[in-house]
Amino acid sequence: MSQLAKRLKLTEKEVNSGERLARFREFLTRSNDWINRYHRSGGSGLRVVHCRSIAMDVMIGLLYELACEEVRSRQGGELCAEVSLLALGGYGRTELCPFSDIDLMFLYPARVRSPKFPEMQRIINDSILYMLWDLNLKVGHSTRTIKEALIEAEGDEQSKNAMLESRLICGSDKLHAKFSSEYDRFIRKDNVLAYLKDRLKDQTARRSKHGNSVFLQEPDIKNGVGGLRDYQNILWMARLQYDGRTLAKLVKLKLLRKKEHDELEKAYDFLLRVRNELHLQCQRASDLLDLEKQPKVAWAIGYRQRLIFNRVETFMRDYYKAAYKIFHLSEYLEKRLSLNAQTSISFQSVLQSRRLGKTERFDGFETEDKLLLAESPKTFKQDPIRLIRVFRHLQARGLEPDFDLERLVEENLDLIDKSVIESEEANRSFRAILQAKGEVYPILKLMNSTGVLPRFMPEWAGLHCLVQHEYYHRYTADEHVLKTIRELDRVFSGEEPDLTRRYRQALEDTELPGLLYLILLLHDIGKSKAIDDHANIGAEMAMPILVRLGVVEKAREKILFQIKNHLEMARIWQRYDLDDPQTIQIFCSLVGNAEQLRYLYALTFCDARGTKRGLWNSFKDTLHTQLFKLALGHFQSPSVTPPALPMISQSHILNKVDGLSEEEVEAHFNLLPDRYFSYHSEKEVLLHLKMIHQLLENISEADSVGSLVPVVEWEDDHNLGLSVVHIVTWDRAGLFYKLAGAFTLAGLSIVSSKALSRADHITIDTFYVSDPKGGLVTDQNALAVFQKHVEEALIQGKSLQPLIRERVESQSRPSYVRNDTTLPATIPVRVDVYHELSLKRTIIEVETNDDIGLLYEVTRTISKKGFDITFARISTERRVAVDTFYIEPSSQAGDMENSQDLVELKEALLAVLLERNPTSGE
């Protein structure tokens, strides 16, 4: 670095030449190259950001010297006023990542009488700032006097925090010393308690905004929970309260142990190293460690596993451990610092004063002001089973653990050995924790964060920080399980009553409503060994756990069934036609009885909401509840498969219709199967009759059937949160894919669809569609665009494929579908084409990365291969399409498909999908 600095010493001849910018650019390039090489060779994150800060100091220091020389040459003599150039914020901490902002403050005296001062100020500011801008650096700057700086700090907390970390880059030591003295006096007289409360409030809001969890699939390194900002927040609080610029001051004050300090510094260093690499990968300031960047960042900083998933899993485990260490200790210190700020007495004195009040003592513990404390440092050594029982005490009495009690638990984890794990007493306490309906999540979360849960249940340890590559999951495996238990707490406590009431009622109708807590705790335990087939693996792993816990055999059978089948209910309503009675019979055969159905109903809801709450919507809840009610009805009346709605009679419809003849109604009933009148409401049947009447009128006026414009009706279903599109037209080859293409060009997303043809070849298609961002379609222009393209495709015979390809090319492909071999979000293309004998259906299942026009290409291929689509369930979650189609041979292809036809169809679909996602087949 010193050699690079020497190269910046410009000669007098060069001072006013165009060579200056080139020399500074060369310095910046060379210093960045040197620092980046050091980083890539394994350099410490902290040392790298310090080096980058020093390089910037060197450059700004020389710019300041050149500016001062220019002032002297123009004004003659020395500067007419002092000036100090200060680094603020991250730059003030000497923590510059590759694309961090350069935050500067030009500090000047309050009263300068010299008439030369304005010009001097302009020359210094402009000379430095313009050069930095010419070098394409992002610079934040302010020009202030000491008084102005204090006023700004008083009115803006962000500025106050930035100035807490200020340091002198160059200029007047005297002026900077005065500023430091004034600023220290300012923050000392400030209301420390109010500031700490504001910091804690800000922390809570920021953490909530970023998911309230360390274990997000795509964490924010800076602002996320356990991110850099958590560490920095402690520095600000300590600076204000104890004038401590580093965490070492907290060690001296015995607020932090040396081991904890070293762990915190190591974790912070790791996050800085990750952030340095993320900036280099993005070539801009970026803090979101998304799926695309994870394998690239991991490889660059030394994780060299060739299999991408293994590389990312190892890297992200280390990330989560570091981030959790920061979060855990920062949360502890936040509470302790805020408590100390409430009194000038020492922390030990505060604890002593508590003990002078009313105290309840029991089982080696004592209570004070809603806190639980240990009577002795030897409490757990005297009885290791207390390491489990203490959590039941906290839950049963509504207490919080004292700081030192929580530390004592963590220090004695090695006492949880085989004798404790197999202890009947310890397992009875654990079962009691799981039986406190509505109060389980906080305790299990605490047991997990202190390390007790993975020690007491070793099988659970494999889930800790386990990255889930499934596109549905937002959290690590252990965090996901805990989130599902939080959802069950909400069901029992009655939160969101309009949504959760039916799930609570289903559980209350079981023999053991609280049993679902243990089911949820174990439902993903198999993922510790393998993601694929984890349900069956989990059932095997759960058996010895249940024996150890002392769960009776009857309850064991229920639990093991639920673990083994916890994915099945969602699979049925996501992929199959619930209007088909065979679907319900198959599902009921799997479930076995109403008791298991009720557990599975609530389990599926909690599991989905624990994945990510936003993934559960009204449409899914409706399908889920529809399947539950139909299956429950089947169990209550096994000989009858109840319809979704009472059968609508012909006479009833005749009394409701207006303007339709009796012959039209009679034809409708004769030309459609009975199940149509069981699974459609009166409102839908009447709508379809009127639409068919309109179509028949159009036929009488048309030159040919081929010139018929489809009759289309749109309606909003606020309960589903979707728009429903009813289409009545003359059946023709490729109808589905042409309609799908029109929806694509209108910018709408198809969620589900079903088609039913009358015996006279009039088809009734129903599409459930949404705005691209989800929800009802409110864009009237989209409706007009859809109608236009429907007429082009069906009446004019125009192919929509060129328009769709043009649309794809005009919109840059999103990052998650780029052909990048290092991209973990790319999933293998999967196509299954099979006869489902129990349903008497031929079914296609497709799984691939989503893309514009995907549905059009898939359904067009199905049509070109001689098949019609009678039912489709379209599901797109987190960039991945999982679609199901019921197919049958088109009239041109004959009545029966053979196995060779299906093989060729599968091959054609795979070819289409692999062309769109070439790396997915590897």
Steps between C-alpha positions, in 0.01 A plus 500: 500500500787739578643445151163584348481813713837617370368477146238758592759767586438721198763739369429871478468465123233238539293685761296693248513246219255236380749247631356545848177307441688221322746467789224486760309247290814288472551518875140397566520213252832370629404526866168326436678224306748450782226495767279267295788257452559503875128440557486212251808342657305461825561835664303595811179691431593767754852543364369531145254778588769674705742484206241648268437780749871575529530517120212747492662701781822523296317622192278748682799624701689583181192661346479718809869599466450589135189703587691690769782572253249639255352725771845628589589566137177692441472689829863528605626390841347239728135394522279764655318242716547156642332203334466138604388224268320226694396147402155398626302177530659186360789701359544650846530147639758432224265239356474564128373216285573519123195712414422662835405868517778745591339715773690827559445806715687826429530667839567876518515753786180683593623858453744588224519869417740476208337587163712226347319228697214425254742452211732287715209282606382460140846406368560238771155343476482499121857384442445193716140416412527546123801271482325233706194526275718484188638176640139365513497476877174537688558785743277625779614839627407789725659833591444609859626693798518326836172659607328398178627145540357480853165639385490241219586219743231614739234497231596191303593170662669366187732802494560461870607137454721594205677768704548260791747323272668807353878525467743751353633424151703818451501866587506678834563279805402792722159552339430128505602474866256780581224324308571172680491672837175682420340188357599289802349765728189504283443124516586486872228752588258327265221282640681169477197293597284666236769436239529135596124460483503653153777262396305200628187623324697541178650154541156345546360676192800411284497136605128477437546648153760233423300197606579488875732209437869438446417190300351644182581325174616833352636712788592869498860518623478858620148557630370148555469333839852418616644725232771764523254759631430293813869512589528870419196580710679363807798724423274807486332411829832431671651821360220709641483328837864417573701693241613166364599506134561124490341199667818454702363767738203273576742220593675731747161590648421126531194543282655265245733209551828476311390181326173663393688806380732287286207303356317821418804649327555181301136493388509867400822443307336212309196711404727778377691250290173378347387856436831590331457210260131575438591855396762365261257247352228763447739783405288731712398549862281200583405332827247236393665159495254352252485151354680598183799649680543243778697238299718766335582673828565165667742389228688830498564497876623143513207259503612278215252212505425418138135415563322834527248393765776360724702818457208727583389285793846510662542872436154597622533291814810705585314820412205413724726405789685831473182705463332318788801564722473873424124504554509295820769709666368832370154421636653411834711818509209720390298386801792532736607845380146633515460363852825664612388833354205510739725552800847619584539202733698202371329205340593277791339751735184493295482124534572527871224757547257269327577227743399727787141493375248217510660178379357156430745210519444155354694216335834685512356821350351825619274762345533878495288746302387247237856368470624152586847479656720212616551479874855380448753465218488128585123471449531283189799302623296404805219368277562492122132424429433860603642595158170371359275584793609865503318556170180352637529736799540796266195394298273409790572819698521742207858601586802616301849360568746731671812591300723287716256208507503483121880505503508233770284274286736539203805434717356172630380342177753219537297377798225390260636151447336166428364475853313830462386425145347169613374627834129440552480814712667720236280360224188556709597866538558528125161346424341749737659786305343367180157474660464868594280597206572850367823536702746256345693699238682750730630219721615274217665799335689572823593133539637504145691830534667393826602168344288285733262362234773356271676351806185348648375378161819416303295422189399867492862617481517400132233758417695788653595755231408243231452684173189389310536519125132443442359810337209520748709538813609840623673377818754242612354163601501559878362852467224376270389240756490763775296729274244223447468468877448875528216465248341231717529730803306757299233245414447413867521862622239612246710744298348583160174333609338512157784286369606283795162421657429206270843347569459534873156339480642210300763442769253536786301219338797264536578290804830681573498852347846586633658196337559709188784684679706182519403411143622839374820477702585170331337536158823605321748313721591281201654798321802465725589192293351578159257746342367242254264252664542686830144413603568125506846550649348727764245237602783252559704754697201607709422156642789482752437863595137421582602197704754711688240770566261240642224558243232230518472259207161626379631856474822376336303352211328832436825694515689267268216504247498881497878524458495248217211670319537867592543604135209302359201728563664798330615274216141391433341845486796654318496242220166328469142588414299520821176497300579140402347256756785256435750754634318511834474121524874458435587761760272345760649157436840649578394690814296218651276679749362839605739532797807484277331732250453770764863485606615505137274797423653716776852363444497595130382852584770555766768344279417727206476816711826411673669483162409859422176660611452684172493171307165411658212682333122488475507274195717241672297520819182444301638192320644364825173544688298364208705179506462477878122538490455255215720240672330554836163454333624174348611369840167598655308330216738242353251363250449841338750740354335833580509773236646839574150644460151345505397361162322771299174381346370584156168622638675732742701660219188537284343712772808725508571558132381804315489513120603137450279227362423176678671315214828684559498411870407139430781472240750637751407232753503224239830597338709528819597237761326503838816611682483835322178575692657387827815705479363823360290754685159614385654833405762330278246273328274795420798700369609213274145456366479868407845489337407191298177670397706794375735267313209323329355834395840588353502171309169583333646828377851378409624397158670196650571341835867589454417870504340485844639739758516331844263629766711623792391611847731638771421512870700573813499246782611700804499191720753329275684822424485411129312594186291225341470489121217292350542419130234326293586413141491230236752229582801493274855367491753687712239710678679493837843608377352779289311634801816463712693700239241779510527517879881514471489790254254678730761472777279283724585187700284185483463338841260221414258393230247235413325413176181308436348428160136437433409213273417755227869621501430823687776537754485684832845610617561666835830674574607640837745780424688768689698814451873415460559617858204296624141594575206618293546623145428872509666607176217551248752519220611144578145380443486674162840359397387150596179532294696632200746211497227240557327618187829504306580142605156342474331694219785620282716191558795718589789337688579677828844338526692782322338762724583303812863453391520871427368571848762270653781669309377851583511429871838409641487155643498507879817396675352178631463351151830608347705218358754502778653171607570634847141595565342305788147618425497303174318175573506185287227487239251228585225363274281205600233363268301209644165325532351546847293181507307589815389828342461349154696799374812570299704762682798718414709655777758766409756665729744761369621857539223741411531733203285717276304287255581171677137394535429585137789284374413206726130495410573562132726193499228291666254608230742440214549145627126433467368554853240730655529643852193447717643632829806702597639612834767765447725580795792743495686548828824689541594484132418131450203362304331181620215425260259209468284417199230240440505402133302286262542427126360768275222394262747490210730262684240240582348384826788314661857606556774239507818491701716600204292817456570592862873426468520728197301768685740487794803523273350798317426681825851434633650634180297821528590554865869419462523744210374770736715383794800317351693469827203346683550165334854455628 
